[in-house]
Amino acid sequence: MNFLTDPPRFLFFTGKGGVGKTSIACATAIHLAEAGQRVLLVSTDPASNVGQVFGIEIGNRITPVDSVPGLAALEIDPQAAAQGYRDRIVGPVRGVLPDAVVAGIEEQLSGACTTEIAAFDEFTALLTDSELIEGYAHIVFDTAPTGHTIRLLQLPGAWSGFLESGKGDASCLGPLAGLEKQRERYGAAVAALADPERTRLILVARPQRGSLREVARTHAELATIGLRRQHLVINGVLPAAEAATDGLAGAMYERETWAMANLPAPLRDLPRDLLPLKAFNLVGIEALGRLFQDDDAMDVDAVERDEPAQVAPDARPLSELVEAIAADQHGLVLLMGKGGVGKTTVAAAIAVALAERGLPVHLTTSDPAAHLSETLAEDLDGLTVSRIDPREETERYRQHVLETKGSKLDGEGRALLEEDLRSPCTEEIAVFQAFSRIIREAGHKFVVMDTAPTGHTLLLLDATGAYHREVSRQMDGSSIGYTTPMMQLQDPAQTKVLIVTLPETTPVLEAANLQADLRRAGIEPWAWVINQSIAATATHSPLLRRRARAEQPRIAEVADQYAQRHAVVPALREEPVGMERLLKLLDPMPSRPEPVTGRY
């Protein structure tokens, strides 16, 4: 493994949810400890399952892993850290400031930036406490801070005054109001992150075009702030031997091979490691110890080659959801979820299915990686396609804010405002404004939207006096009826929100967090779509059948705990491009094994 060659003291693993960061971080910690080093493994992942991986209870304290001499672990609970952080900031002003102002501050502190900064606040000591550091040869971090968070921590002080003066109507500056006293310690921590002699950043991705594009953006963001010494780990690569077992495995192998041969340009010169897809669950010391082994000991005796694949429990096809949507004749359909789960493809499939029924449909996206024209590949009567350019909309919004608010600020205040306007929340707000112009069409046709704003962004818009509150203020007491975009999103008769996820632990947990966020904004998700399911296929591949069995508890979890209704979309042999292939996403699960193609 290139990333394990001469490892420095700090190793950070970063990447989107579900790519395998935790497994690789745990396996790295075991590898280093078995080499005779004292190692501390730290997780700041909101969906952390480090304790489950080792079969022990860890929590927010340094806990020895008795089964691995020299290894200790710590799970920082980001949500608990964020709540404590909010309490320290909001507590002194509660009962002093008006309730509406306090509510606005609380919403500013409810988003992902607060959680990440609070977690950074917790593990800063692990980068700067010399007494603690000297006790370990290596500290391995599962989940690194984003480039945006690091930039915020590098900026000069005066956060509290900037906010208290009313200048900071901001999405991500709010979380920084309590950081001033620790500025020096944060500076030391950021310096440690940027020092390649002390820190190595490992980007983790799946061998898929979308995942590799996402990690390329992460690489560029970190490189712009000086963190250029990065390694790339492509995890879950299907072994070549599996390609000959059936058509699905062969198609997966072909797509992965193409994606890795055509890496995004920023990734091509990075040191690179490939980790094969494993058939077994990466839980326990023995399983983690086999992650870096080249031999693919798959325990195939546990899955006989002639045993039929199990169909997902309680699995319903996407076509049933489409039938229910079509019955309304018009309305807004929002596809939401984390990057890499297939929102664009599912949105396109739903739009095509509705248009095939003779219903007018407008399909739109703000995903910078989405290419709807390529996905659809042809025109269809009744289907209009558009794309909102996030960069253009964000720049337009930034300029508007800088002109209206920035002109009243001094140099330091304007610098803080400009940094805040580079936050992910800014893009979501700008895109939401563009979406709002399209939402009105849903009164007489279907509008299918890919990549919608998060619940936090919607609440932030509301709390900071955005369109909804302004219209409500002006219209209250009048006899004129009105509907704002926020009201339309909250109305289940007008809007159906579909959360898209994958049948894996981390994506399901992230989707559950998204659902909770939406509910805070008064938006109740209508359905969940579990995409790219191996359990919903009839594969012959021994490795894929083992993977299918691991999916089934996650699908049952969605059905039993989270979703009012759900659909399971099978993994397809062919890339879902073009009308005919997109419609295959709606088909019921196959009942017979897919034949071997003979090409491999």
MOPE-V197818 format. One record per residue. N is the residue number from 1. SS is DSSP state (alpha for helix, beta for strand, coil for the rest). OMEGA is omega in radians with two decimals (999 if undefined). Layout:
N&SS&OMEGA ; N&SS&OMEGA
//
This chain:
1&coil&3.12 ; 2&alpha&-3.04 ; 3&alpha&3.09 ; 4&alpha&3.12 ; 5&coil&-3.13 ; 6&coil&-3.07 ; 7&coil&3.06 ; 8&coil&-3.09 ; 9&coil&-3.06 ; 10&beta&3.05 ; 11&beta&-3.14 ; 12&beta&3.06 ; 13&beta&-3.11 ; 14&beta&-3.12 ; 15&coil&-3.12 ; 16&coil&3.13 ; 17&coil&3.06 ; 18&coil&-3.13 ; 19&coil&3.09 ; 20&coil&-3.13 ; 21&alpha&-3.06 ; 22&alpha&-3.14 ; 23&alpha&-3.11 ; 24&alpha&3.10 ; 25&alpha&3.12 ; 26&alpha&3.14 ; 27&alpha&3.09 ; 28&alpha&3.13 ; 29&alpha&3.11 ; 30&alpha&-3.13 ; 31&alpha&-3.11 ; 32&alpha&3.13 ; 33&alpha&3.13 ; 34&alpha&3.04 ; 35&coil&3.07 ; 36&coil&-3.12 ; 37&coil&2.98 ; 38&coil&-2.97 ; 39&beta&3.00 ; 40&beta&3.10 ; 41&beta&-3.07 ; 42&beta&3.07 ; 43&beta&3.00 ; 44&coil&-3.12 ; 45&coil&3.11 ; 46&coil&3.12 ; 47&coil&-3.04 ; 48&coil&3.04 ; 49&coil&-3.13 ; 50&alpha&3.12 ; 51&alpha&3.11 ; 52&alpha&3.14 ; 53&alpha&-3.12 ; 54&alpha&3.13 ; 55&coil&3.12 ; 56&coil&3.05 ; 57&coil&-3.08 ; 58&coil&3.13 ; 59&coil&-2.99 ; 60&coil&3.06 ; 61&coil&3.13 ; 62&coil&-3.03 ; 63&beta&3.08 ; 64&beta&3.02 ; 65&coil&-2.96 ; 66&coil&-3.10 ; 67&coil&3.11 ; 68&coil&-3.13 ; 69&coil&3.12 ; 70&coil&-3.09 ; 71&beta&2.99 ; 72&beta&-3.08 ; 73&beta&-3.13 ; 74&beta&3.06 ; 75&beta&3.05 ; 76&coil&3.13 ; 77&coil&-3.06 ; 78&alpha&-3.11 ; 79&alpha&3.10 ; 80&alpha&3.11 ; 81&alpha&-3.13 ; 82&alpha&3.14 ; 83&alpha&3.08 ; 84&alpha&3.11 ; 85&alpha&3.12 ; 86&alpha&-3.12 ; 87&alpha&-3.13 ; 88&alpha&-3.10 ; 89&alpha&-3.04 ; 90&alpha&-3.07 ; 91&alpha&-3.09 ; 92&alpha&-3.08 ; 93&alpha&3.13 ; 94&beta&-3.08 ; 95&coil&3.11 ; 96&coil&3.11 ; 97&beta&3.09 ; 98&coil&-3.10 ; 99&alpha&-3.12 ; 100&alpha&3.12 ; 101&alpha&3.12 ; 102&alpha&3.12 ; 103&alpha&3.10 ; 104&alpha&3.11 ; 105&alpha&-3.14 ; 106&alpha&3.13 ; 107&alpha&3.06 ; 108&alpha&-3.07 ; 109&coil&-3.05 ; 110&coil&-2.99 ; 111&coil&-3.08 ; 112&alpha&-3.13 ; 113&alpha&3.11 ; 114&alpha&-3.13 ; 115&alpha&-3.09 ; 116&alpha&-3.14 ; 117&alpha&3.10 ; 118&alpha&3.08 ; 119&alpha&3.09 ; 120&alpha&3.08 ; 121&alpha&-3.13 ; 122&alpha&-3.03 ; 123&alpha&3.06 ; 124&alpha&3.14 ; 125&alpha&-3.13 ; 126&alpha&3.09 ; 127&alpha&-2.98 ; 128&alpha&-3.11 ; 129&coil&-3.03 ; 130&alpha&-3.13 ; 131&alpha&3.11 ; 132&alpha&-3.10 ; 133&alpha&-3.10 ; 134&alpha&-3.13 ; 135&coil&-3.08 ; 136&coil&3.06 ; 137&coil&-3.12 ; 138&beta&2.98 ; 139&beta&-3.06 ; 140&beta&-3.10 ; 141&beta&2.99 ; 142&beta&-3.10 ; 143&coil&3.14 ; 144&coil&3.07 ; 145&coil&3.13 ; 146&coil&3.09 ; 147&alpha&3.14 ; 148&alpha&3.13 ; 149&alpha&-3.13 ; 150&alpha&3.09 ; 151&alpha&3.13 ; 152&alpha&-3.10 ; 153&alpha&3.14 ; 154&alpha&-3.06 ; 155&coil&3.12 ; 156&coil&-3.01 ; 157&coil&3.12 ; 158&coil&3.11 ; 159&alpha&-3.04 ; 160&alpha&3.14 ; 161&alpha&3.14 ; 162&alpha&-3.13 ; 163&alpha&-3.05 ; 164&alpha&3.13 ; 165&coil&3.12 ; 166&coil&-3.12 ; 167&coil&-2.97 ; 168&coil&3.08 ; 169&coil&-2.72 ; 170&coil&-3.11 ; 171&coil&-3.05 ; 172&coil&3.06 ; 173&coil&3.13 ; 174&alpha&3.14 ; 175&alpha&-3.06 ; 176&alpha&-3.05 ; 177&alpha&-3.10 ; 178&alpha&-3.00 ; 179&coil&-2.93 ; 180&alpha&-3.06 ; 181&alpha&-3.07 ; 182&alpha&-3.08 ; 183&alpha&-3.10 ; 184&alpha&-3.14 ; 185&alpha&3.10 ; 186&alpha&3.10 ; 187&alpha&3.11 ; 188&alpha&-3.14 ; 189&alpha&3.12 ; 190&alpha&3.09 ; 191&alpha&3.10 ; 192&alpha&3.12 ; 193&alpha&-3.06 ; 194&alpha&-3.08 ; 195&coil&-3.11 ; 196&coil&3.08 ; 197&coil&-3.13 ; 198&coil&-2.98 ; 199&beta&3.01 ; 200&beta&3.09 ; 201&beta&-3.14 ; 202&beta&3.10 ; 203&beta&-3.11 ; 204&beta&-3.14 ; 205&beta&2.98 ; 206&beta&-3.14 ; 207&coil&-3.12 ; 208&coil&-3.07 ; 209&alpha&-3.11 ; 210&alpha&-3.14 ; 211&alpha&-3.14 ; 212&alpha&3.05 ; 213&alpha&3.12 ; 214&alpha&-3.08 ; 215&alpha&3.05 ; 216&alpha&3.08 ; 217&alpha&3.09 ; 218&alpha&3.12 ; 219&alpha&-3.11 ; 220&alpha&-3.13 ; 221&alpha&3.14 ; 222&alpha&-3.12 ; 223&alpha&-3.11 ; 224&coil&3.11 ; 225&coil&3.01 ; 226&coil&-3.14 ; 227&coil&-3.00 ; 228&coil&-3.09 ; 229&coil&-3.07 ; 230&beta&3.03 ; 231&beta&3.12 ; 232&beta&3.02 ; 233&beta&3.07 ; 234&beta&-2.98 ; 235&beta&3.04 ; 236&beta&-3.14 ; 237&beta&-3.13 ; 238&coil&3.13 ; 239&coil&-3.11 ; 240&alpha&-3.11 ; 241&alpha&-3.12 ; 242&alpha&-3.04 ; 243&alpha&-3.09 ; 244&alpha&-3.02 ; 245&coil&3.03 ; 246&coil&-3.04 ; 247&alpha&-3.12 ; 248&alpha&3.13 ; 249&alpha&3.13 ; 250&alpha&3.13 ; 251&alpha&3.10 ; 252&alpha&-3.13 ; 253&alpha&-3.14 ; 254&alpha&-3.14 ; 255&alpha&-3.14 ; 256&alpha&3.14 ; 257&alpha&3.12 ; 258&alpha&-3.09 ; 259&alpha&-3.12 ; 260&alpha&3.08 ; 261&alpha&-3.11 ; 262&coil&3.12 ; 263&coil&2.99 ; 264&coil&-3.03 ; 265&alpha&-3.09 ; 266&alpha&-3.06 ; 267&alpha&-2.94 ; 268&coil&-3.10 ; 269&coil&3.13 ; 270&coil&2.97 ; 271&beta&-2.94 ; 272&beta&3.02 ; 273&beta&3.06 ; 274&beta&3.10 ; 275&beta&-3.09 ; 276&beta&3.01 ; 277&coil&-3.14 ; 278&coil&3.12 ; 279&coil&-3.06 ; 280&coil&3.07 ; 281&coil&-3.10 ; 282&coil&3.12 ; 283&coil&-3.14 ; 284&coil&-3.07 ; 285&alpha&-3.08 ; 286&alpha&-3.13 ; 287&alpha&3.14 ; 288&alpha&3.11 ; 289&alpha&-3.13 ; 290&coil&-3.07 ; 291&coil&-3.08 ; 292&coil&3.14 ; 293&coil&-3.13 ; 294&coil&-3.14 ; 295&coil&-3.04 ; 296&coil&3.12 ; 297&coil&-2.94 ; 298&coil&-3.08 ; 299&coil&-3.06 ; 300&alpha&3.10 ; 301&alpha&-3.14 ; 302&alpha&3.11 ; 303&coil&-3.11 ; 304&coil&-3.06 ; 305&coil&-3.08 ; 306&coil&3.14 ; 307&coil&3.14 ; 308&coil&3.09 ; 309&coil&3.13 ; 310&coil&3.08 ; 311&coil&-3.11 ; 312&coil&-3.14 ; 313&coil&3.07 ; 314&coil&-3.09 ; 315&coil&3.08 ; 316&coil&-3.13 ; 317&coil&3.11 ; 318&alpha&-3.12 ; 319&alpha&3.14 ; 320&alpha&3.07 ; 321&alpha&-3.13 ; 322&alpha&3.11 ; 323&alpha&-3.14 ; 324&alpha&3.10 ; 325&alpha&-3.07 ; 326&alpha&-3.10 ; 327&coil&-3.12 ; 328&coil&3.10 ; 329&coil&3.06 ; 330&coil&3.11 ; 331&beta&-3.12 ; 332&beta&3.11 ; 333&beta&-3.11 ; 334&beta&3.05 ; 335&beta&-3.07 ; 336&beta&3.13 ; 337&coil&3.14 ; 338&coil&3.11 ; 339&coil&3.04 ; 340&coil&-3.11 ; 341&coil&3.07 ; 342&coil&-3.13 ; 343&alpha&-3.07 ; 344&alpha&-3.13 ; 345&alpha&-3.14 ; 346&alpha&3.10 ; 347&alpha&3.14 ; 348&alpha&3.14 ; 349&alpha&3.13 ; 350&alpha&-3.13 ; 351&alpha&3.13 ; 352&alpha&-3.13 ; 353&alpha&3.11 ; 354&alpha&3.13 ; 355&alpha&3.10 ; 356&alpha&3.11 ; 357&coil&3.11 ; 358&coil&-3.13 ; 359&coil&3.11 ; 360&coil&-3.04 ; 361&beta&2.98 ; 362&beta&3.11 ; 363&beta&-3.11 ; 364&beta&-3.13 ; 365&beta&2.98 ; 366&coil&-3.13 ; 367&coil&-3.12 ; 368&coil&-3.13 ; 369&coil&-3.08 ; 370&coil&3.09 ; 371&coil&-3.03 ; 372&alpha&-3.13 ; 373&alpha&3.10 ; 374&alpha&-3.13 ; 375&alpha&-3.13 ; 376&alpha&3.04 ; 377&coil&3.14 ; 378&coil&3.13 ; 379&coil&3.12 ; 380&coil&3.14 ; 381&coil&3.09 ; 382&coil&-3.10 ; 383&beta&3.05 ; 384&beta&-3.09 ; 385&beta&3.07 ; 386&beta&3.11 ; 387&beta&3.06 ; 388&coil&-3.13 ; 389&coil&-3.09 ; 390&alpha&-3.12 ; 391&alpha&-3.13 ; 392&alpha&-3.12 ; 393&alpha&-3.13 ; 394&alpha&3.13 ; 395&alpha&3.10 ; 396&alpha&3.13 ; 397&alpha&3.14 ; 398&alpha&-3.12 ; 399&alpha&3.13 ; 400&alpha&-3.13 ; 401&alpha&-3.13 ; 402&alpha&3.13 ; 403&alpha&-3.06 ; 404&alpha&-3.09 ; 405&coil&-3.07 ; 406&alpha&-3.12 ; 407&alpha&-3.11 ; 408&alpha&-3.03 ; 409&coil&2.99 ; 410&coil&-3.06 ; 411&alpha&-3.12 ; 412&alpha&3.13 ; 413&alpha&3.13 ; 414&alpha&3.10 ; 415&alpha&3.12 ; 416&alpha&3.14 ; 417&alpha&-3.14 ; 418&alpha&3.11 ; 419&alpha&3.13 ; 420&alpha&-3.12 ; 421&coil&3.02 ; 422&coil&-3.09 ; 423&coil&3.07 ; 424&alpha&-3.14 ; 425&alpha&-3.13 ; 426&alpha&3.13 ; 427&alpha&-3.13 ; 428&alpha&3.13 ; 429&alpha&-3.13 ; 430&alpha&3.14 ; 431&alpha&3.12 ; 432&alpha&3.10 ; 433&alpha&3.10 ; 434&alpha&3.08 ; 435&alpha&-3.08 ; 436&alpha&3.12 ; 437&alpha&-3.11 ; 438&alpha&-3.06 ; 439&alpha&-3.09 ; 440&alpha&-3.12 ; 441&alpha&-3.04 ; 442&alpha&3.08 ; 443&alpha&-3.12 ; 444&coil&3.07 ; 445&coil&3.02 ; 446&beta&2.99 ; 447&beta&-3.14 ; 448&beta&-3.05 ; 449&beta&3.03 ; 450&beta&3.13 ; 451&coil&3.14 ; 452&coil&3.12 ; 453&coil&3.14 ; 454&coil&3.10 ; 455&alpha&3.12 ; 456&alpha&-3.13 ; 457&alpha&3.12 ; 458&alpha&3.11 ; 459&alpha&3.12 ; 460&alpha&3.06 ; 461&alpha&-3.12 ; 462&alpha&-3.05 ; 463&alpha&-3.09 ; 464&coil&3.04 ; 465&coil&3.14 ; 466&coil&-2.94 ; 467&alpha&-3.07 ; 468&alpha&-3.10 ; 469&alpha&-3.12 ; 470&alpha&3.12 ; 471&alpha&-3.14 ; 472&alpha&-3.13 ; 473&alpha&-3.08 ; 474&alpha&-3.01 ; 475&alpha&-3.13 ; 476&coil&3.12 ; 477&coil&3.11 ; 478&coil&-3.14 ; 479&coil&-3.08 ; 480&coil&3.10 ; 481&coil&3.14 ; 482&coil&3.08 ; 483&coil&3.07 ; 484&coil&3.08 ; 485&alpha&3.14 ; 486&alpha&3.12 ; 487&alpha&3.13 ; 488&alpha&3.11 ; 489&alpha&-3.11 ; 490&alpha&-3.07 ; 491&coil&-3.10 ; 492&coil&3.09 ; 493&coil&-3.12 ; 494&coil&-3.01 ; 495&beta&3.02 ; 496&beta&3.11 ; 497&beta&3.09 ; 498&beta&3.09 ; 499&beta&-3.13 ; 500&beta&3.13 ; 501&beta&3.07 ; 502&beta&-3.10 ; 503&coil&-3.13 ; 504&coil&-2.97 ; 505&alpha&-3.05 ; 506&alpha&3.09 ; 507&alpha&3.13 ; 508&alpha&3.11 ; 509&alpha&3.11 ; 510&alpha&3.10 ; 511&alpha&3.10 ; 512&alpha&3.08 ; 513&alpha&3.09 ; 514&alpha&3.14 ; 515&alpha&3.11 ; 516&alpha&3.11 ; 517&alpha&3.13 ; 518&alpha&3.14 ; 519&alpha&3.06 ; 520&alpha&3.13 ; 521&coil&3.12 ; 522&coil&-3.12 ; 523&coil&-3.12 ; 524&coil&3.10 ; 525&coil&-3.08 ; 526&coil&-3.10 ; 527&beta&2.99 ; 528&beta&3.03 ; 529&beta&3.11 ; 530&beta&-2.94 ; 531&beta&3.01 ; 532&beta&-3.10 ; 533&beta&3.02 ; 534&coil&-3.13 ; 535&coil&3.13 ; 536&coil&3.07 ; 537&coil&3.08 ; 538&coil&-3.05 ; 539&coil&3.05 ; 540&coil&-3.00 ; 541&coil&3.10 ; 542&alpha&-3.12 ; 543&alpha&-3.11 ; 544&alpha&3.10 ; 545&alpha&3.05 ; 546&alpha&3.10 ; 547&alpha&-3.14 ; 548&alpha&3.13 ; 549&alpha&3.13 ; 550&alpha&3.14 ; 551&alpha&-2.94 ; 552&alpha&3.07 ; 553&alpha&3.14 ; 554&alpha&3.13 ; 555&alpha&3.10 ; 556&alpha&3.12 ; 557&alpha&3.10 ; 558&alpha&-3.09 ; 559&alpha&-3.02 ; 560&alpha&-2.96 ; 561&alpha&-2.91 ; 562&alpha&-2.90 ; 563&coil&2.96 ; 564&coil&3.07 ; 565&coil&-3.11 ; 566&beta&3.05 ; 567&beta&3.10 ; 568&beta&-3.12 ; 569&beta&-3.09 ; 570&beta&2.95 ; 571&coil&-3.07 ; 572&coil&3.06 ; 573&coil&-3.05 ; 574&coil&3.05 ; 575&coil&-3.10 ; 576&coil&3.13 ; 577&coil&-3.10 ; 578&coil&-3.04 ; 579&alpha&-3.06 ; 580&alpha&-3.13 ; 581&alpha&3.10 ; 582&alpha&-3.13 ; 583&alpha&3.08 ; 584&alpha&3.10 ; 585&coil&-3.12 ; 586&coil&-3.02 ; 587&coil&3.00 ; 588&coil&-3.12 ; 589&coil&3.13 ; 590&coil&-3.12 ; 591&coil&-3.13 ; 592&coil&3.10 ; 593&coil&3.08 ; 594&coil&-3.07 ; 595&coil&3.02 ; 596&coil&-3.06 ; 597&coil&-3.11 ; 598&coil&-3.11 ; 599&coil&-3.03 ; 600&coil&999
//
